[in-house]
């Protein structure tokens, strides 16, 4: 900040000045913007003008407001923006730092994804049963074949599927559900820590997040009650593979959540099931079935259930199926029709073929087992190294920094990077929850878990090497 002076007299001009500095690299991820009153004095404008400018940058996804800490340039991660990749030994693709092993991106292991080529060839074969049927302008948003396959799969999981549509991924579905059902300024109860794309999206969409802490079994019922009593008009929960903590909703916790929601029948429930197929909790006792919470909600109020194909089948399959009450699904479908028109029917028919194939199901099951082994190995190694961590399901492990730890998130990330491991600091995932690190275990070989755990322990203790 000492090398760059923000300029402008109006809120739009000030926001543009900040945006240009971020785009040019003059302002870097994590940089703290001046306090509102300080910048207002420098520019000769009112604090309200600067506050409005900062609000614009937040809605554009450029900055994030941290309670009592001010406004910072958003720390984009591999989930949000493309970055250069490299390959280093140890069998793991590198992230944004050449030579570093990527434990930050949150991506599934490409080697474990199903091979899409036979299915693309099948759709292109004029003599095949599942030949691609081109869609025309004005076609329904949901392809008939995908609708049939999705309805069958959801029904088997106990998810009410009388009303269905399709969106361009889980975030697109949640965005459309919330923005078509709520008004700007409405409050939304969300898991904390939670999915950065959702947390930053809420602000861009003009909605106010209310943080709900969670543990390995899901959202804290008492804090969920507080959020609803505080005026939340919607609740977003994750059934399994919660990002970043790996929490998986237990049957006991689901019962408590349903009981809390029953007191607020007007509140919209959104359940995110992006982890379908890769959560790694099959057969684990005490876990809730996919449709338990939304089925209970369907009898009492509005709900939406989102299941995407990206994590288990390919991040390039930007597609999610949305089930819900007729009014909620109808609003989303109208939103799709009046904006993008529809989601590619080619993608929909490809996903329908993948969801219907027994060989692909076995491939996904094998991948799920591999993810479970890798995550479990890292958790065990961290425990052996004296580091507490969470990750009962999914692709990631969440490592809270001990209270009073010598190192903060940034120094831990730097120390681990110096050792060749790229992890994510927890800032982008947190609203009010304490500092932590997120480590993606999806592509981490089991034999490397001990090395990572020892490096994490050293970083937290402040004894690891750090480069800035």
C-alpha positions in Angstrom: 0.0 0.0 0.0 2.9 2.3 0.6 3.7 2.1 -3.2 0.2 2.7 -4.4 -2.2 5.6 -3.9 -5.9 4.9 -4.3 -7.6 7.7 -6.2 -11.1 8.9 -7.1 -13.8 11.2 -5.8 -16.8 9.0 -6.2 -17.4 5.5 -5.0 -17.3 4.0 -8.6 -14.0 5.8 -9.3 -12.4 4.7 -6.0 -13.5 1.1 -6.6 -12.1 1.2 -10.2 -8.8 2.5 -8.8 -8.6 -0.5 -6.4 -9.7 -2.9 -9.2 -7.0 -1.6 -11.5 -4.3 -2.0 -8.8 -5.4 -5.6 -8.1 -5.5 -6.4 -11.8 -2.0 -5.0 -12.4 -0.6 -6.9 -9.3 0.2 -3.6 -7.5 -2.2 -4.8 -4.8 -1.6 -8.4 -3.9 -3.8 -11.1 -2.4 -4.1 -10.5 1.4 -3.1 -6.8 1.2 -5.1 -4.7 3.7 -6.8 -1.6 2.3 -6.7 1.6 4.3 -9.3 2.2 7.0 -12.4 3.9 5.7 -12.0 7.1 7.6 -8.3 7.3 6.8 -8.8 7.0 3.1 -11.7 9.4 3.1 -9.5 12.0 4.7 -6.8 11.4 2.1 -9.2 11.7 -0.8 -11.3 14.5 0.6 -14.5 12.5 0.4 -17.0 11.3 3.0 -16.5 8.0 4.8 -19.8 6.9 3.3 -18.3 7.3 -0.2 -15.3 5.1 0.7 -17.6 2.5 2.4 -19.7 2.4 -0.8 -16.5 1.9 -2.9 -15.3 -0.9 -0.7 -18.8 -2.5 -0.9 -18.5 -2.4 -4.7 -15.2 -4.2 -4.6 -16.6 -6.9 -2.3 -19.6 -7.5 -4.6 -17.3 -7.8 -7.5 -15.4 -10.5 -5.6 -12.2 -8.5 -5.4 -12.0 -8.0 -1.6 -13.3 -9.4 1.6 -14.3 -7.7 4.8 -12.9 -9.2 8.0 -14.5 -8.3 11.2 -12.4 -5.8 13.2 -9.6 -6.3 10.7 -10.8 -4.2 7.8 -11.0 -5.0 4.1 -8.4 -7.1 2.3 -7.7 -8.1 -1.2 -9.2 -11.5 -1.7 -6.8 -14.5 -1.6 -7.8 -16.3 -4.7 -7.2 -20.0 -4.8 -7.0 -22.7 -7.4 -10.8 -23.3 -7.0 -11.4 -19.7 -8.1 -8.9 -18.8 -10.8 -6.5 -20.6 -13.2 -2.9 -20.6 -12.2 0.3 -22.1 -13.6 0.9 -25.7 -12.9 4.1 -27.7 -12.5 4.8 -31.3 -11.6 7.1 -32.3 -8.9 8.2 -35.8 -7.7 6.1 -37.5 -5.0 3.5 -38.1 -7.7 1.3 -35.0 -7.1 0.5 -32.2 -9.5 1.9 -28.8 -8.4 -0.3 -25.8 -7.7 0.5 -22.1 -8.3 4.2 -22.4 -7.2 6.5 -24.3 -9.5 8.1 -27.2 -7.6 5.5 -27.3 -4.9 3.1 -30.2 -4.3 -0.5 -29.0 -4.7 -2.3 -29.7 -1.4 -4.4 -26.5 -1.8 -6.6 -26.8 -4.8 -9.4 -28.9 -3.5 -9.5 -30.8 -6.7 -10.2 -34.6 -7.1 -7.3 -36.7 -8.4 -7.4 -36.6 -12.3 -6.1 -40.2 -12.3 -9.1 -41.4 -10.4 -11.8 -39.8 -12.6 -13.8 -41.9 -15.1 -12.7 -41.9 -18.7 -15.2 -39.8 -20.6 -14.0 -40.7 -24.1 -16.0 -43.9 -24.6 -19.2 -42.0 -23.6 -18.5 -39.1 -25.9 -17.9 -41.6 -28.7 -21.1 -43.4 -27.9 -23.1 -40.1 -28.1 -21.5 -39.4 -31.4 -22.3 -42.9 -32.9 -25.4 -42.5 -35.0 -26.2 -46.2 -34.5 -26.0 -46.2 -30.7 -29.0 -46.2 -28.5 -27.7 -43.2 -26.5 -27.0 -41.0 -29.5 -26.7 -37.3 -28.8 -30.0 -35.5 -29.4 -29.3 -31.8 -30.2 -31.4 -29.3 -28.3 -33.1 -26.4 -30.0 -33.6 -22.9 -28.7 -36.6 -22.9 -26.4 -35.9 -26.5 -25.3 -36.7 -27.3 -21.6 -33.8 -26.7 -19.3 -33.8 -30.3 -18.1 -33.1 -33.0 -20.7 -35.6 -35.8 -20.6 -33.1 -38.6 -20.2 -31.2 -36.9 -17.4 -34.5 -36.1 -15.6 -35.4 -39.8 -15.7 -32.0 -41.0 -14.4 -31.8 -38.3 -11.8 -35.3 -38.9 -10.5 -34.6 -42.6 -10.1 -31.3 -42.0 -8.3 -32.7 -39.4 -5.9 -35.8 -41.5 -5.1 -33.5 -44.4 -4.2 -31.8 -42.0 -1.7 -35.1 -40.8 -0.3 -34.9 -37.3 -1.8 -38.3 -35.9 -2.9 -38.0 -35.4 -6.6 -41.4 -34.4 -7.8 -39.9 -31.1 -9.1 -36.6 -31.2 -10.9 -34.4 -29.0 -13.0 -30.8 -28.6 -14.1 -28.2 -25.9 -13.5 -24.6 -25.2 -14.4 -23.1 -26.7 -11.2 -23.8 -26.5 -7.5 -22.9 -22.9 -7.0 -25.1 -21.9 -9.9 -28.0 -23.8 -8.3 -27.5 -22.3 -4.9 -27.1 -18.8 -6.3 -30.4 -19.1 -8.3 -32.3 -20.7 -5.4 -31.3 -17.9 -3.0 -31.6 -14.9 -5.4 -35.0 -16.0 -6.7 -36.4 -16.7 -3.3 -34.9 -13.9 -1.2 -34.6 -10.2 -1.3 -31.3 -8.1 -1.1 -30.4 -7.7 2.6 -31.9 -11.0 3.7 -29.9 -13.1 6.0 -28.7 -16.6 5.2 -27.4 -19.1 7.8 -24.2 -20.8 6.5 -21.6 -23.2 7.9 -18.5 -21.6 9.3 -15.9 -22.5 8.2 -17.5 -23.0 4.8 -17.2 -22.9 1.0 -15.4 -19.7 -0.1 -17.3 -19.4 -3.3 -20.6 -19.4 -1.4 -19.4 -17.1 1.4 -18.1 -14.5 -1.1 -21.0 -15.1 -3.4 -23.6 -14.2 -0.7 -22.1 -10.7 -0.4 -22.0 -10.2 -4.2 -25.7 -11.3 -4.3 -26.6 -8.7 -1.7 -27.3 -11.3 1.0 -26.0 -11.3 4.6 -24.3 -14.5 5.9 -24.9 -15.6 9.5 -22.2 -18.0 10.6 -23.2 -21.3 12.1 -20.3 -23.3 13.7 -20.1 -27.0 13.0 -18.2 -30.1 14.1 -17.6 -33.5 12.5 -21.3 -34.3 12.7 -22.6 -31.1 11.1 -24.0 -27.7 12.1 -24.3 -26.8 15.8 -28.1 -26.9 16.5 -28.0 -24.2 19.1 -26.1 -21.8 16.9 -28.5 -22.7 14.0 -31.3 -21.8 16.3 -29.6 -18.4 17.1 -29.2 -17.7 13.4 -32.9 -18.4 12.7 -34.0 -16.4 15.7 -31.7 -13.6 14.3 -33.7 -13.4 11.1 -32.2 -15.9 8.7 -34.5 -16.5 5.8 -32.6 -19.4 4.4 -30.2 -22.1 5.6 -27.5 -23.8 3.5 -26.1 -27.1 4.9 -23.8 -29.8 3.5 -24.7 -33.4 4.0 -21.2 -34.9 3.5 -17.6 -33.9 2.4 -18.2 -30.5 3.8 -15.7 -28.0 2.4 -13.3 -27.4 4.2 -13.8 -29.5 7.3 -15.0 -32.8 5.8 -17.9 -32.9 8.2 -20.7 -35.5 7.5 -24.2 -35.1 8.9 -25.0 -37.7 11.5 -28.5 -39.1 12.0 -28.6 -37.7 15.5 -27.5 -34.3 14.4 -29.9 -34.4 11.4 -32.8 -35.0 13.9 -31.8 -32.0 15.9 -31.5 -29.8 12.8 -34.9 -30.9 11.6 -36.3 -30.1 15.0 -34.9 -26.6 14.9 -36.1 -26.0 11.3 -39.6 -27.1 12.2 -40.0 -24.0 14.4 -39.4 -21.9 11.3 -41.6 -23.2 8.5 -41.0 -20.2 6.3 -37.3 -20.6 6.1 -35.8 -22.1 2.9 -33.5 -25.1 3.4 -30.8 -25.7 0.8 -28.9 -28.9 1.0 -25.6 -29.2 -0.9 -24.7 -32.8 -1.9 -21.6 -32.0 -4.1 -19.8 -34.9 -2.4 -22.0 -37.6 -3.8 -19.8 -40.5 -4.8 -16.6 -39.4 -3.3 -17.3 -38.7 0.4 -15.8 -42.0 1.6 -18.3 -42.7 4.3 -20.2 -45.6 2.9 -21.1 -48.1 5.6 -20.1 -45.7 8.4 -22.6 -46.2 11.3 -24.8 -43.3 12.5 -24.8 -41.3 9.3 -27.9 -39.7 7.8 -29.4 -40.9 4.5 -29.3 -38.3 1.7 -33.0 -37.5 1.8 -33.6 -37.4 5.6 -33.5 -33.7 6.2 -35.1 -32.5 3.0 -37.8 -35.1 3.2 -38.8 -33.9 6.6 -38.6 -30.3 5.3 -40.7 -31.1 2.2 -43.7 -31.8 4.5 -43.4 -28.5 6.3 -41.8 -25.9 4.1 -39.6 -24.9 1.2 -36.5 -26.9 0.3 -33.9 -27.4 -2.4 -31.5 -30.4 -2.8 -28.5 -29.9 -5.0 -26.4 -32.8 -6.4 -23.6 -32.1 -8.8 -21.4 -34.3 -11.0 -18.2 -32.4 -10.9 -16.3 -33.9 -7.9 -16.9 -37.5 -8.7 -16.9 -37.5 -12.5 -15.0 -34.4 -13.7 -14.6 -30.8 -12.7 -15.3 -30.0 -16.3 -18.9 -31.4 -16.0 -20.4 -28.1 -14.8 -23.8 -29.6 -14.0 -26.0 -30.1 -11.0 -29.5 -31.5 -10.6 -31.8 -29.5 -8.4 -34.8 -31.1 -6.6 -37.2 -29.1 -4.5 -40.7 -27.9 -3.9 -42.5 -26.8 -7.0 -42.4 -23.1 -6.3 -38.6 -23.0 -5.6 -37.7 -25.2 -8.6 -40.1 -23.2 -10.8 -38.4 -19.9 -9.9 -34.9 -21.4 -10.6 -36.1 -22.8 -14.0 -37.5 -19.4 -14.9 -34.2 -17.8 -14.0 -32.3 -20.3 -16.2 -34.7 -19.7 -19.1 -34.4 -15.9 -19.0 -30.6 -15.9 -18.6 -28.5 -18.7 -20.0 -31.5 -20.5 -21.6 -30.5 -24.0 -20.6 -27.6 -26.1 -19.5 -26.0 -27.9 -22.5 -28.0 -31.0 -23.3 -24.8 -32.6 -24.5 -23.5 -32.4 -21.0 -26.8 -33.5 -19.5 -26.9 -36.6 -21.8 -23.3 -37.4 -21.0 -24.0 -37.3 -17.2 -27.1 -39.4 -17.7 -25.0 -42.0 -19.4 -22.3 -41.9 -16.7 -24.9 -42.2 -13.9 -26.4 -45.2 -15.7 -23.2 -47.2 -16.3 -22.2 -50.0 -13.9 -18.5 -49.8 -14.9 -18.4 -46.1 -14.1 -20.1 -46.7 -10.8 -17.3 -49.2 -9.9 -14.6 -46.7 -11.0 -16.2 -44.0 -8.8 -16.4 -46.4 -5.9 -12.7 -47.3 -6.3 -11.8 -43.6 -6.3 -13.9 -43.1 -3.2 -11.9 -45.8 -1.4 -8.6 -44.3 -2.5 -9.7 -40.9 -1.2 -10.7 -42.4 2.1 -7.3 -44.2 2.4 -5.3 -41.0 1.6 -7.4 -38.8 4.0 -7.2 -41.4 6.8 -3.4 -41.7 6.3 -2.9 -38.0 6.6 -5.2 -37.7 9.7 -3.3 -40.6 11.4 0.1 -39.0 10.6 -1.1 -35.6 11.9 -2.3 -37.3 15.1 1.1 -39.0 15.5 2.8 -35.7 15.0 0.6 -34.1 17.8 -1.5 -32.1 15.4 -5.3 -32.0 15.8 -7.3 -32.2 12.6 -10.7 -32.9 11.1 -11.8 -34.8 8.0 -14.3 -37.6 8.4 -15.3 -37.4 4.7 -14.4 -35.9 1.4 -11.2 -34.7 -0.1 -9.8 -32.3 2.5 -8.4 -32.1 6.0 -9.0 -29.1 8.3 -6.2 -28.3 10.7 -7.2 -25.7 13.4 -4.2 -23.7 14.7 -3.9 -24.1 18.5 -4.9 -21.2 20.6 -1.8 -19.2 21.3 0.2 -20.9 18.5 3.5 -19.3 17.6 2.7 -19.2 13.9 -0.3 -17.7 12.1 -2.0 -18.9 8.9 0.3 -16.9 6.6 3.5 -18.0 8.2 2.4 -21.6 8.3 1.5 -21.5 4.6 4.9 -19.9 3.9 6.8 -22.4 6.0 5.1 -25.4 4.3 5.7 -23.9 0.9 9.4 -23.6 1.7 9.3 -27.4 2.4 7.6 -28.0 -0.9 4.0 -28.4 0.2 1.4 -25.8 -1.0 -1.6 -25.7 1.4 -4.5 -23.2 1.9 -4.7 -20.7 4.7 -8.1 -20.8 6.3 -9.0 -17.1 5.9 -11.1 -17.5 2.7 -13.1 -20.2 4.4 -13.9 -18.4 7.7 -16.4 -15.9 8.9 -16.0 -16.0 12.7 -14.3 -19.3 13.2 -10.7 -19.4 14.4 -7.6 -19.7 12.2 -6.8 -23.0 10.5 -5.2 -24.6 7.4 -6.9 -26.6 4.8 -5.0 -29.5 3.2 -6.3 -31.4 0.2 -5.5 -35.1 0.6 -7.1 -36.2 -2.7 -3.9 -36.7 -4.6 -1.5 -37.2 -1.7 0.2 -40.6 -1.8 -0.2 -42.5 1.5 3.5 -42.8 1.9 3.9 -39.0 1.8 1.5 -38.4 4.7 4.1 -38.6 7.4 6.3 -36.0 5.6 3.4 -33.6 5.3 2.4 -34.1 9.0 5.9 -33.4 10.3 6.1 -30.3 8.1 2.7 -29.1 9.4 3.8 -29.7 13.0 7.0 -27.8 12.5 5.2 -24.9 10.8 2.6 -24.6 13.6 5.4 -24.6 16.2 7.2 -21.9 14.3 10.3 -24.1 13.7 9.8 -24.6 10.0 11.6 -22.7 7.3 9.6 -19.7 5.9 10.1 -17.6 2.7 8.1 -14.5 2.1 
